[in-house]
């Protein structure tokens, strides 16, 4: 490590200087050099690689702001991949972790994936220093931004309450060291957050948060365990769950927004969303049972299954997890189908992937932040190409991969093995075409898929609501109330 200290310091100084003066050519040259160093097989300590990966993410983040827009801006994609790579290093520069988490959240917010940014900002504010200040400021502005796009009055109220509470914590600090943030929160500065503070004028000071809500659950012991697991993992289709894991958020309350339709047309788009929400909730419970190894044990009896002697796991709970994932992938595809119907795209080969979104000029032209969020989220569910220029190729982003798993669950063979047998081989494997994954990896990727399916359903609702706000009334349409018949 000591041999690299001087070179690391030189990189930091030069990259910061190039960012400060917006020297794009020099930054591109630095990105090429850093990529070579990180991907090289030389004996470079992982802690050094993690630092260089952090510098590389900063380069990409700055290059992303250079006017290419948000739709398919590859530099922002590269920055996110670098953030993810940083987390993977076993020996990493942990002193940089809070800054990486906050920067990762900031990049997600730029791409309108604010619901995914919230937990990263909250991690950042658990530390002192710049990460705390930036995290508090971004949480306040991010929650306030979302509040303008929600359509439930209670949700709007709580998002603005929490925005106020986060900025109040920031203002309550002895000093704010970040000059830009200090100016933004200054009363009378004319900034977005300053205007909000002047508008509310401490009216939120005495208001209780969600944890202080009077709601008390009355559930059986087993249902309480399940609902507690859902709220703690932020899996309820309820925007309030992103603010807190209080019991009052333990319902899937978000419904399809009010939308305009021709006279006498039924609420079938709303019903389509209800079907997707119902399926998601079923698959969520199925995954819960699988992750807790809850299944009927006699279904494992007398099947005489081939043992590949590599720790293969055939138990029924594994099949529950697999089927929960397949179900979530199906829900994601149905989101694209609903978008196709609502926006009258009449597209073919509908799927929740990058290629389908990229081919929809009508969606791009909407300039709808939540369609942008869905597009970027879909990239995580799109299989890789083998282009070596892509950072995901040379950064080996496999810990976050669900693309190949999705395809293999539907069309191939997924063999789940005990973690203790990972990479264990007994025989030649010319006939082995399985996608092999440990039970721990399957659980981790399953939780990721659940969270992203939940986020996608929320983004879908907010995308439709955003479009409806800018759709003019005419003689052919009437506005449906959100209070359609419910069961």
Secondary structure, DSSP 8 states (H G I E B T S, - for coil): -GGGHHHHHHHHHHHHHHHHTT-HHHHHHHHHHHHHHHH--S---HHHHHHHHHHHHHHHHHHHTSSS-STT-HHHHHHHHHHHHHHH-SS--GGGHHHHHHHHHHHHHHTT-HHHHHHHHHHHTTSSSHHHHHHHHHHHHHHHHHHTT---HHHHHHHHHHHHHHHHHHHTSS----HHHHHHTSTTS--HHHHHHHHHTTTTTT---GGG--------HHHHHHHHHHHHTT-SS-GGGGT---GGG-S--------EEETT--SHHHHHHHHHHHHHHHHHHHHHHHHTT-S-GGGGTT------SS-B---HHHHHHHHHHHHHHHHHHHHHHHHHHHTT---SS--SSHHHHHT-HHHHHT--HHHHHHHHHHHTTS-----TTSHHHHTT-GGG--HHHHHHHHHS-EEEE-GGGTT---S--TT---EEEEHHHHHHHHHHHHHHHHHHHHHHHHHHHHHHHT----TTEEE--S-----
